[in-house]
């Protein structure tokens, strides 16, 4: 994502499977990240969240951001191994709920909301989360042709983000316009998107194996 990456490497391989070396995050473009620091040349006690610098001055912050991205990647992988059924995982999100005193509809994971769930599950968002405009680019294949259309799309995505927060699938990063998928949300996304692309033949083979 923007020249940054989170990845694994094969350490060893056999017919049984691969042994993976620990997760690694590489940051080549730090313009999307912030560091809590004083202004360069300003008073040392006037701290604020300012753009991250690529030099050694913000090395500690880059290490912290990279470790957090590694943790998200490892947690996402761990969510693949869940003993709960798809019905158990998705039951609550399909029911209406309330958020900040307002009613929020239930999700329709395998129909009208599937594209939204696919979008927030994109791997590049593990590093620094996603914003309203990131989802606009994924959910609308063409550019908005007017300011009014851009505003309409932004408002529509804001409503979708509110719905996802109400159902606990995402959380907002403090003091930013970015969001991350929650741990419970990741398990639900994996369940929904995996079953959506699983054929009846594959399901029958699972049933016979059980």
N, C-alpha and C positions, 0 to 999 in steps of 0.2 A: 504494500500500500504506500504510494508516493515514495518509492525507493526503499521502504523499510520492510522487513520480513520477520516472521516467526516460523521456525521450522524444526524438524528432527533430521537426524542422519542415521543411516543404517550402520550399526556397529558390527553385526554379524548376521549371516543369513543361512537358513537351512530350509528343507522341505516343510518343516513344521511352521516356520515363520521367521520374522526378523527380530533381532534384539536392537532396540533403539537407544542411541546415546541421548543424554539429557536434552531438553528443549533449549533452543538458542534464539535470541532476538538480536537483529542487527539494525541499527538506526543510521541511515545515511542522510536523511532529511529530517531535521528536528524542528522545522518551522511550525508544525501543528502542536507542539508540546510547550508546556509552561513550567517555569521554575519560580519558587517563592524567594525573591531576592531583592536587594536594593537596586536602584537605577544606577547604571554605570556612571561614575563620577559624582553621584549624589550622596546624601547622608546615609550612613550605614544602617540607621534605625528605621528608615522609611521603606519597609518591606511591602511587596505586592507581587501578584502573579504576573510575571513578565515572560516574553518569548525566551525559549531555551536557546543557549548559545552552544555552538558546536565545539568550542575549545575546551581545555581542561577545567575551566572554572566551573562548569556545570556537569562535570563527569559523574559526581555522586548522584545527581538527579537522573542522568541517563541510565545509570546502573539500576536505580530504583524503578524507573519506568520499564526497563527491559525485563527485570525480574517479575514485575506484575504481569507483563504480557506472557512470560513463560508460565506463570501460575494459571492464567486464563486458558492457555493452550492445553496444559495438562488436565485441568478440571473439565474442559470440554471433551477431551478424550475419555476421561473416566466416566462421563455421563452415558457413554455407549453401553456400559455394562450396568443395566438396571433391571431388577427382577420384577418390577411392577408391569402390569398389562397396559396396553395402549388405552383401554377403556378407563383404567384407574388414573392414568396420567392426564387424560384430556377431559375427564368428566366435568370438573369445575370450570374450566375455561369456556365451556360451551353453554354455561348458564349465565344469565344476567347478574350483574353485581352493582355496587355503588362505589363512587370515587369522589372524594371531596364533597359529599352530600348530593351528588348527582347520579342518576341511573346510567349504567353502561351496559350495552347489549353483550350477549355472549358471542364468542368467536365462532366462525364457521371454517374450521381448519382445513377441510378438504375441498372447499368450494371457493367462495368469494375472498377469503382471507389467506388462501394458500400462497399467493404471490407475495403478500406482505411478510408472511413467516419465512418464506424462502429468502427474501431480501435481507432481513435482520440476521439470518444465519450465515451470511457470507463470511468466509474465513478472514478476509482482510480487516474486518471490524474488530477482531480480537486485540489488535495492537492499541488502537486509540478510540474505539467505539465508533458510533455513527451519529450523523446529524440529520435534521429534517431534509436538507438539500441533498444528502447522500442517497436517501430513499427516493427522493424525487427522480434522480437520475436512473434508478433501477426500475421504478414502477411506471415511468413515462418514457417510452422509447424515443419521443421527439421533443425538441426544445419548445418551450412556451413561446408563443408568437406575440405576446403583449404583456405589459406589466400587470394588467388585470388577471390574465391567465396564470402568471407566476404566483400572484397572491392567492388565487383560488386553490392552486395546487398546494401551496405552503399551508394554508388553512386546513385542507383535507388531510394532509400528512400529520399535522398537529393533532387532529381528532383521532387518527389512528394510533399515534404515540400515546395519547391519553388512555385509549382503550387497552393497549398493551401493558401500560403501567398499572391500570386498574386490576388486570388479571395476573399481575406479578411476573410477567415475562421479561420485562426490562426495568432498569432503574436509571435515574438521571445522575450524571456525574456532577458533584457540587460545583457551583460557580462556573459552569460551562453550559453549552447547548448540546452536549454529547450524551449518548446513552450506551449502556452495556446490557447484554443479555444476562439475566440472573442465572444462578446455578440450576434452580428448579426449571426455569424457562428453557435452558439448554436441553434438559432431558425431554421436555415436551416437544421441542422443535425436532429433535432427532426421531422421536416416536412418530410424529405426524409426517415428516418428510420422507422417512424410510418406508413407512407403510404406503404412502402415496405412489411410490415408484416400484412397489413389490407386486409381482404378478400373482394371479390365482394359482398358477402352477407352483410357484415358489412357496406360497402359503400351504398348499397341499403337501409338499415335501416336508415342511416343518411339522405339520400335523402327524405325518407318518413316522417321522423321527422321534416325536414325543411319545 
